[in-house]
Structures are given as C-alpha cells and as structure tokens.
C-alpha cells in the first residue's frame, strides 16, 4: 500500500519541477540568462546577487532548482525503499524516479555550461527538451501513484494493440514540434509572422526567409500535430479502449486545442512585452501537460496491449 506521505512527496516533486521548467522559460523570455554573468553556481561571485531584475530572475531560478533537486533525491530514495518493501515490486516507479534524476542532472549541467560558455540556439532549444523530459517523468510517477491508491482493487487495462504504435508515433512527432517552438524562442523568431494568426504576415504563405521561415515551419508542424491528435482520439474511441485510456485521450485532445489557442495568444501579444511573457508561459504550461499525457498513453498502451504486454 502506498503511503500518503509518498503520494504527497511525488506531487510536491512534480509541482516543483514544473516551477523549475517555467522558471527556465521565464529566464529565456526576459533575457535574464546573463543576469549572473558567467559565474555558476554563484551570481557575480556572490551568494546574494546584484539588485537587478535579471539577476533576481536568474538567481531565483537557480535557487529553486537546488530546492527541487533535494525533493528529487528524496523521491528517488523513497521509491527505492518502496520497491524493497514489496514482494513483487513494480519496475515502473523505479524507471520514472531514475529518469527524473538522470534528466535533472543533464539539464543542470547544460544550464551551467550555458552560463560558463556561450551555446548555440540549437543546444539551448535541446535544453528545454531535456527539462520537459524531467518534468514528464515526475508527472508519470504521480499518475502511477494515483492509479494505485488501492492496489487490491486495481484492474489492469486491456488497450487495443494498434494504440501503442499510433501513440508512439504521435509522441515522437510532438518532440519535433516542441523543439521547433523552443528554437523559435532561442533565435528571437517569435515575431516572424508578426501579430497575425492564423495568417503569417498577412499571407497564407509568406516570404520564407529568416525568422518568418522558422515561425511558419513551426505553425505548419503544429497544424499537422493537431490533425494527428484528432485522428489518435478518433482511433481510440472507435476501438473502444478501456475507460482510463479513453479519458487520457480526451485530455490529450483537449490540451492540443488548448495549445493551439495559447499559440494564437502568443502571436497576438508578441508586440506587448508584458503580456507576451504570460502568454509564453501559458504556452509552455500546456505543452508540459500535453507531452506528459502523451508519454503516459504511449507507456500504458505498450505495457497493457490486448493479447500481449505486461498485465497486472
């Protein structure tokens, strides 16, 4: 039986990791990456940074990352102890806890490297992807915990076999769309289509060069993702998957539409710096939930495929 303390620790770690991810996005959106100069983990050689907004944002992000790292270590130890107390331990939480720790270490090292040495836009966009994997791992652990409030009553789902390859393909493609979105931020291409949406600079197909090309390619990729999400949802409904799988598919489709809407808000507010910060954070928040649920659908459909895969 999973204790209430473990459940609370998993949720706290997930919330903390989400704040770290959004804090990193805030650092990027406010150009605060150089707020502490080239010093790490100190800020301009001191524990207490200079009294500037950029230093406060950057140092707060570092400080909170340190706090969340302690939560991550705690949840890893707690998960290992939980497995040791179980006669037939489920490997799922061990994988999730290990992934949280591994991706957090990688993202921290990449963040430190970005401070010490200038990094390319391609590498910085990858940094967001690693952070997203770290958060998704915490979300997967929370979902695992919530599904096992009473293991004696838990019944393993039976997911139609075709769902797994479909979900895997959509999840893999989502990473391309997410990377393009992160690349836009790190190349200052958010205004590539101006404030027009769904058009781009007033045209259905604009002149494809520079920032406009990057922004337009991202929009096309996002439009295709919307189509894939609709098809995945329809496929799961048509195959009459179990209630839990169908519910996750509903959430994925809803968050996909939310992502499209938040993307439109980003475009419409690109000329207003104050509003743009909040719409960009909203865009990141939605993609965190969307990618995590896509990963969960892929994993669960792979583990519980009808006629094969792990059961119980």
Secondary structure, 3 states (H helix, E strand, C coil): CCCHHHHHHHHHHHHHHHHHHHHHHHHHHCCCCCCCCCCCCCECCECCCCCCHHHHHHHHHHHHHHHHHHHHHHHHHHHHHHHHCCCCCCHHHHHHHHHHHHHHHHHHHHHHHHHHCCCCHHHHHHHHHHHHHHHHHHHHHHHHHHCCCCHHHCCCCCECHHHHHHHHHHHHHHHHHHHHHHHHHHCCCCCCCCCCCCCECCECCCCCCHHHHHHHHHHHHHHHHHHHHHHHHHHHHHCCCCHHHHHHHHHHHHHHHHHHHHHHHHHHCCCCHHHHHHHHHHHHHHHHHHHHHHHHHHHHHHHCECCCCCCC
